[in-house]
Amino acid sequence: MFKFNFDVKAESSEDPEAVKNDIFSKQENSEERESGITKDIDWYNSEKVQPLDNLISAMDFYELNAKEMEVGKMTIKHLVAGFLLEDLKEQSHLVNLDLRKSEENHSDLISGVYEGGAKIWECTEDLLLYLSEKYEDSFWKEKRVLDLGCGCGLLGIYAMKHGARVDFQDYNKDVLEYITYPNILLNLDDSLSEDEKLKF
C-alpha cells in the first residue's frame, strides 16, 4: 500500500535537517517491520519495447472504443482502461500479462510488477491543463521530452502533437505494448504510412 508516512508537526521550529533525518529513519524502521516488502522483489530488466505485430490491424477496433480529451485547443485520443482490461481478460492466450494479473487482483500496485499504468490519474489531467495554459504551442517544437513512467502516455502525446520528439518509458512492458503504443497511434497523423507509424 502506498503511503507518505510523514510524522512532522506543522509548527515545528526544529532544524530542517534533523526533521528530515528523523523522517527517513522512521521510514526505514517501518519498512523493516513490513517484513522486507521492498527487499525481496525481483525487478524487471530494462529492454527496448517494439510495437506488437498485430497493433496496426487492431487500430480500427481501438479507434471505435477510444475516448477524446480536450486539452486547450488540442484533442487527445486514448483507450478507456476498463474497455482495454476487459478485452485483455477475454483473450485466453494473454493469461500471464501483468495488466491482467493486476486487474484480477483488483490492485493498482503489485510491487516490482505493475504500478498503475492502465489508469489516467487525476494529476495527469491537471498537468495537461497546466501545460496548455502555461506554454505556447511553439514551446515544444524540436524539444526532446522523456515521458518517464508514461503509463497511458498522455503527457508525452501532448508534447509530441506539439512537435516535440518524445521517448516513452514505463517500468512495465505490458503497459507500453497494450496501452501506450495504441494511444500514440490513435494520435498520429492519418497521412503517415503504416511503416512510418511504427517508427517512433
C-alpha positions in Angstrom: 0.0 0.0 0.0 1.3 3.5 -0.9 1.6 5.9 2.0 3.6 9.0 2.7 4.2 8.2 6.4 5.3 11.7 7.3 5.2 12.4 11.0 6.1 16.1 11.1 4.5 18.7 13.4 3.2 21.7 11.4 4.5 24.2 13.9 8.0 22.7 14.3 10.9 25.0 14.9 13.4 22.2 14.7 16.4 22.2 12.4 15.1 21.0 8.9 18.0 18.5 8.6 17.1 16.9 11.9 13.5 16.7 10.9 14.4 15.1 7.5 16.8 12.6 9.2 14.1 11.7 11.7 11.5 11.1 8.9 13.8 8.8 7.0 14.9 6.8 10.0 11.2 6.2 10.9 10.5 5.2 7.3 13.4 2.7 7.2 12.2 1.1 10.5 8.6 1.0 9.1 9.9 -0.8 6.0 11.7 -3.4 8.1 8.6 -4.0 10.2 6.6 -4.7 7.0 8.7 -7.9 6.5 11.0 -6.7 3.8 8.4 -5.9 1.2 10.8 -3.9 -0.9 13.9 -6.1 -0.3 12.6 -9.4 -1.8 11.4 -8.1 -5.2 12.8 -9.4 -8.5 12.9 -6.3 -10.6 12.4 -6.5 -14.4 15.5 -5.7 -16.5 15.2 -2.8 -18.9 14.7 -3.5 -22.6 13.6 -1.7 -25.8 10.0 -2.4 -26.5 8.7 -2.5 -30.0 5.0 -2.3 -31.1 3.3 -5.7 -31.3 2.9 -7.1 -34.8 -0.9 -7.0 -34.7 -1.1 -3.4 -33.5 -1.9 -1.8 -36.8 -4.7 -4.3 -37.6 -6.3 -3.7 -34.2 -6.4 0.1 -34.6 -9.8 0.3 -36.2 -11.2 -1.6 -33.1 -9.3 0.8 -30.8 -10.5 3.8 -32.7 -14.1 2.8 -32.2 -13.5 2.4 -28.4 -11.3 5.4 -27.8 -12.2 8.4 -25.8 -11.3 12.0 -26.6 -9.9 14.5 -24.1 -9.8 18.2 -24.9 -6.7 19.9 -23.7 -6.5 23.6 -24.6 -7.0 23.7 -28.4 -6.0 20.1 -28.8 -7.8 16.8 -28.8 -6.0 13.7 -27.4 -7.5 10.3 -28.0 -6.9 7.4 -25.6 -8.1 3.9 -24.8 -10.5 3.6 -21.9 -8.8 1.4 -19.3 -11.9 -0.5 -18.4 -12.5 -1.5 -22.1 -8.9 -2.4 -22.5 -8.7 -4.6 -19.4 -11.9 -6.4 -20.3 -10.6 -7.1 -23.8 -7.3 -8.5 -22.3 -9.2 -10.7 -19.9 -11.2 -12.2 -22.8 -8.0 -13.3 -24.7 -7.0 -16.6 -23.1 -3.5 -16.6 -24.6 -2.7 -13.5 -22.5 -3.1 -15.1 -19.1 0.5 -14.1 -18.0 0.1 -10.3 -18.7 0.9 -8.2 -15.6 -2.0 -5.9 -16.6 -4.3 -8.9 -16.4 -2.9 -10.0 -13.1 -3.4 -6.6 -11.5 -7.0 -6.5 -12.7 -7.7 -9.9 -11.3 -6.2 -8.9 -8.0 -8.2 -5.6 -8.0 -4.9 -3.7 -7.4 -3.1 -0.7 -8.9 0.1 -1.8 -7.4 1.9 -5.1 -7.4 5.5 -4.4 -6.2 8.1 -5.0 -8.8 5.5 -5.9 -11.4 2.8 -3.4 -12.0 2.3 0.2 -10.8 -0.9 1.6 -12.1 -0.1 2.2 -15.8 -3.6 1.5 -17.1 -5.1 4.4 -15.2 -5.2 8.0 -16.1 -4.5 9.7 -12.8 -6.2 13.0 -12.0 -2.8 14.6 -11.6 -2.1 13.8 -15.3 -5.2 15.8 -16.3 -4.2 18.6 -14.0 -0.7 18.7 -15.5 -2.0 18.7 -19.1 -4.2 21.7 -18.2 -1.3 23.5 -16.7 0.9 22.9 -19.7 -1.8 24.0 -22.1 -2.2 27.3 -20.1 1.4 28.0 -19.3 3.2 27.2 -22.6 2.6 28.4 -26.2 2.3 25.6 -28.7 5.7 26.7 -30.3 7.5 26.0 -27.0 7.5 22.3 -27.8 9.0 22.5 -31.3 12.2 20.5 -31.6 12.3 19.7 -27.9 13.4 16.3 -26.6 11.0 15.0 -23.9 11.3 12.0 -21.7 7.9 10.7 -20.5 9.2 8.6 -17.6 6.6 6.3 -16.1 4.4 7.2 -19.0 1.5 4.8 -18.4 -1.1 5.8 -20.9 1.4 8.3 -22.4 -0.9 11.3 -22.5 1.7 13.9 -21.4 4.2 12.6 -24.0 1.4 12.6 -26.6 0.6 16.2 -25.8 4.3 17.2 -26.3 4.5 15.0 -29.4 1.5 16.6 -31.0 3.1 20.0 -30.5 6.3 19.0 -32.3 8.5 17.5 -29.6 10.4 14.3 -30.0 9.3 12.1 -27.2 10.8 8.9 -25.6 8.1 7.0 -23.8 9.3 4.8 -20.9 7.5 2.7 -18.4 8.6 0.1 -15.9 6.0 -2.4 -17.2 6.4 -3.8 -20.8 2.7 -4.7 -21.0 1.7 -1.1 -20.3 3.9 0.1 -23.3 2.6 -2.7 -25.6 -1.1 -2.6 -24.8 -1.7 1.0 -23.7 1.0 3.4 -24.6 1.6 2.3 -28.2 -2.1 2.2 -29.1 -2.6 5.6 -27.6 0.3 7.0 -29.6 -1.1 5.6 -32.8 -4.5 7.0 -32.1 -2.9 10.4 -32.1 -0.6 10.2 -35.1 -1.3 12.0 -38.4 -3.5 9.9 -40.6 -1.4 10.7 -43.6 1.5 8.6 -42.3 2.1 5.1 -43.8 1.8 2.1 -41.6 5.7 1.7 -41.6 6.1 5.4 -40.6 3.6 4.9 -37.8 5.7 2.1 -36.2 8.9 4.2 -36.3 8.5 6.5 -33.4 
